[in-house]
């Protein structure tokens, strides 16, 4: 696994590669215990993968499931629109302030997209999803 990867993040391609490698080893006749040792995984994981293979769902059952968790409330289209709104400035959205605040952005998101977010979560969305950071003075 890459050293630059942040802790807590899973490499889904690597996990899938490992499951498929286990399937190949099991197919070659290696024991579940030996597969677990070679791939440095638990025997329980290998047992589950083996069960999927035996039930005929090997490829589908071993392939990656996709990103875990709930779908975001703001998709790519909404985020693009939000970025355009932010670029236009707070006055265009009816705010008297000269700079965006997290509360103002949260209000815009609620009015435009009918999604209610806490201002701290808005900060996360701006940084992580849009690559935008409000200046320290305008966060309130």
C-alpha positions as a Markdown table, in Angstrom:
| # | Residue | x | y | z |
|---|---|---|---|---|
| 1 | Unk | 0.0 | 0.0 | 0.0 |
| 2 | Unk | 1.2 | 3.5 | -0.8 |
| 3 | Unk | 2.9 | 5.3 | 2.0 |
| 4 | Unk | 1.3 | 8.6 | 0.9 |
| 5 | Unk | -2.1 | 7.2 | 1.6 |
| 6 | Unk | -3.8 | 8.8 | 4.5 |
| 7 | Unk | -4.7 | 6.6 | 7.6 |
| 8 | Unk | -8.2 | 5.4 | 7.5 |
| 9 | Unk | -8.6 | 5.5 | 3.8 |
| 10 | Unk | -9.0 | 2.1 | 2.1 |
| 11 | Unk | -7.5 | 1.3 | -1.3 |
| 12 | Unk | -10.5 | -0.5 | -2.9 |
| 13 | Unk | -8.5 | -1.5 | -6.0 |
| 14 | Unk | -5.9 | -3.2 | -3.8 |
| 15 | Unk | -8.5 | -4.9 | -1.7 |
| 16 | Unk | -10.2 | -6.3 | -4.9 |
| 17 | Unk | -6.8 | -7.4 | -6.3 |
| 18 | Unk | -6.1 | -9.3 | -3.1 |
| 19 | Unk | -9.5 | -11.0 | -3.2 |
| 20 | Unk | -9.0 | -12.1 | -6.8 |
| 21 | Unk | -5.4 | -13.3 | -6.0 |
| 22 | Unk | -6.9 | -15.4 | -3.2 |
| 23 | Unk | -9.4 | -16.9 | -5.7 |
| 24 | Unk | -6.5 | -17.9 | -8.0 |
| 25 | Unk | -4.6 | -19.5 | -5.1 |
| 26 | Unk | -7.6 | -21.4 | -3.9 |
| 27 | Unk | -8.3 | -22.6 | -7.4 |
| 28 | Unk | -4.7 | -23.9 | -7.6 |
| 29 | Unk | -5.5 | -26.1 | -4.6 |
| 30 | Unk | -3.8 | -24.1 | -1.8 |
| 31 | Unk | -5.5 | -24.4 | 1.6 |
| 32 | Unk | -7.4 | -21.5 | 3.1 |
| 33 | Unk | -4.8 | -21.2 | 5.8 |
| 34 | Unk | -2.0 | -21.0 | 3.3 |
| 35 | Unk | -3.8 | -18.4 | 1.2 |
| 36 | Unk | -4.3 | -16.4 | 4.4 |
| 37 | Unk | -0.6 | -16.6 | 5.3 |
| 38 | Unk | 0.5 | -15.6 | 1.8 |
| 39 | Unk | -1.8 | -12.7 | 1.4 |
| 40 | Unk | -1.5 | -11.6 | 5.1 |
| 41 | Unk | -5.2 | -11.7 | 5.7 |
| 42 | Unk | -7.4 | -13.5 | 8.3 |
| 43 | Unk | -8.5 | -17.0 | 7.7 |
| 44 | Unk | -12.1 | -15.9 | 8.2 |
| 45 | Unk | -11.7 | -13.5 | 5.2 |
| 46 | Unk | -10.4 | -16.3 | 3.0 |
| 47 | Unk | -13.2 | -18.6 | 4.2 |
| 48 | Unk | -15.8 | -16.0 | 3.2 |
| 49 | Unk | -14.2 | -15.5 | -0.2 |
| 50 | Unk | -14.0 | -19.3 | -0.7 |
| 51 | Unk | -17.7 | -19.6 | 0.1 |
| 52 | Unk | -18.5 | -16.9 | -2.5 |
| 53 | Unk | -16.4 | -18.9 | -5.1 |
| 54 | Unk | -18.2 | -22.2 | -4.2 |
| 55 | Unk | -21.7 | -20.6 | -4.6 |
| 56 | Unk | -20.7 | -19.4 | -8.1 |
| 57 | Unk | -20.6 | -15.7 | -7.3 |
| 58 | Unk | -16.8 | -15.6 | -7.4 |
| 59 | Unk | -16.1 | -12.7 | -9.8 |
| 60 | Unk | -19.1 | -10.6 | -8.8 |
| 61 | Unk | -18.8 | -11.4 | -5.1 |
| 62 | Unk | -15.0 | -10.7 | -5.0 |
| 63 | Unk | -15.1 | -7.5 | -7.1 |
| 64 | Unk | -15.1 | -4.1 | -5.3 |
| 65 | Unk | -18.3 | -2.8 | -4.1 |
| 66 | Unk | -17.7 | 0.8 | -4.7 |
| 67 | Unk | -17.4 | 3.7 | -2.3 |
| 68 | Unk | -19.0 | 2.9 | 1.1 |
| 69 | Unk | -21.4 | 5.2 | 2.9 |
| 70 | Unk | -24.4 | 7.2 | 1.9 |
| 71 | Unk | -24.5 | 9.1 | -1.3 |
| 72 | Unk | -23.6 | 12.8 | -1.0 |
| 73 | Unk | -26.6 | 15.2 | -0.9 |
| 74 | Unk | -24.8 | 17.5 | -3.3 |
| 75 | Unk | -23.6 | 15.8 | -6.4 |
| 76 | Unk | -21.1 | 17.1 | -9.0 |
| 77 | Unk | -23.8 | 19.2 | -10.8 |
| 78 | Unk | -24.8 | 20.9 | -7.6 |
| 79 | Unk | -21.2 | 21.4 | -6.5 |
| 80 | Unk | -20.4 | 23.1 | -9.8 |
| 81 | Unk | -23.4 | 25.4 | -9.4 |
| 82 | Unk | -22.4 | 26.2 | -5.8 |
| 83 | Unk | -18.9 | 27.1 | -7.0 |
| 84 | Unk | -20.4 | 29.5 | -9.6 |
| 85 | Unk | -22.6 | 31.0 | -6.9 |
| 86 | Unk | -19.6 | 31.5 | -4.6 |
| 87 | Unk | -17.6 | 33.0 | -7.5 |
| 88 | Unk | -20.4 | 35.5 | -8.2 |
| 89 | Unk | -20.1 | 36.8 | -4.6 |
| 90 | Unk | -22.4 | 37.2 | -1.6 |
| 91 | Unk | -24.1 | 40.3 | -2.9 |
| 92 | Unk | -25.5 | 38.4 | -5.9 |
| 93 | Unk | -27.2 | 36.0 | -3.5 |
| 94 | Unk | -28.7 | 38.8 | -1.5 |
| 95 | Unk | -26.2 | 39.2 | 1.4 |
| 96 | Unk | -25.0 | 42.6 | 2.4 |
| 97 | Unk | -21.6 | 41.4 | 3.6 |
| 98 | Unk | -18.6 | 41.8 | 1.3 |
| 99 | Unk | -17.3 | 38.4 | 2.0 |
| 100 | Unk | -18.8 | 34.9 | 2.3 |
| 101 | Unk | -19.3 | 33.4 | 5.7 |
| 102 | Unk | -20.0 | 29.8 | 6.4 |
| 103 | Unk | -23.4 | 30.7 | 7.6 |
| 104 | Unk | -24.1 | 32.5 | 4.4 |
| 105 | Unk | -22.9 | 29.6 | 2.3 |
| 106 | Unk | -25.0 | 27.2 | 4.4 |
| 107 | Unk | -28.1 | 29.5 | 3.8 |
| 108 | Unk | -27.4 | 29.4 | 0.0 |
| 109 | Unk | -27.1 | 25.6 | 0.0 |
| 110 | Unk | -30.4 | 25.4 | 1.9 |
| 111 | Unk | -32.2 | 27.8 | -0.5 |
| 112 | Unk | -30.7 | 26.5 | -3.7 |
| 113 | Unk | -30.5 | 22.8 | -3.1 |
| 114 | Unk | -32.9 | 22.2 | -0.2 |
| 115 | Unk | -30.1 | 20.7 | 1.8 |
| 116 | Unk | -29.4 | 21.8 | 5.4 |
| 117 | Unk | -25.8 | 21.6 | 6.5 |
| 118 | Unk | -24.1 | 22.8 | 9.7 |
| 119 | Unk | -21.6 | 25.6 | 8.9 |
| 120 | Unk | -18.7 | 23.4 | 10.0 |
| 121 | Unk | -19.7 | 20.8 | 7.5 |
| 122 | Unk | -20.0 | 23.6 | 4.9 |
| 123 | Unk | -16.3 | 24.3 | 5.6 |
| 124 | Unk | -15.5 | 20.7 | 4.9 |
| 125 | Unk | -17.4 | 20.7 | 1.6 |
| 126 | Unk | -15.7 | 23.9 | 0.5 |
| 127 | Unk | -12.2 | 22.6 | 1.3 |
| 128 | Unk | -12.5 | 19.0 | 0.3 |
| 129 | Unk | -15.0 | 19.1 | -2.5 |
| 130 | Unk | -14.4 | 22.5 | -4.1 |
| 131 | Unk | -10.9 | 23.3 | -3.1 |
| 132 | Unk | -12.1 | 26.7 | -1.6 |
| 133 | Unk | -11.2 | 28.2 | 1.7 |
| 134 | Unk | -12.9 | 31.2 | 3.2 |
| 135 | Unk | -10.5 | 33.7 | 4.8 |
| 136 | Unk | -10.2 | 33.7 | 8.6 |
| 137 | Unk | -12.2 | 36.9 | 8.9 |
| 138 | Unk | -15.2 | 35.6 | 6.9 |
| 139 | Unk | -15.8 | 32.3 | 8.6 |
| 140 | Unk | -18.5 | 33.3 | 11.2 |
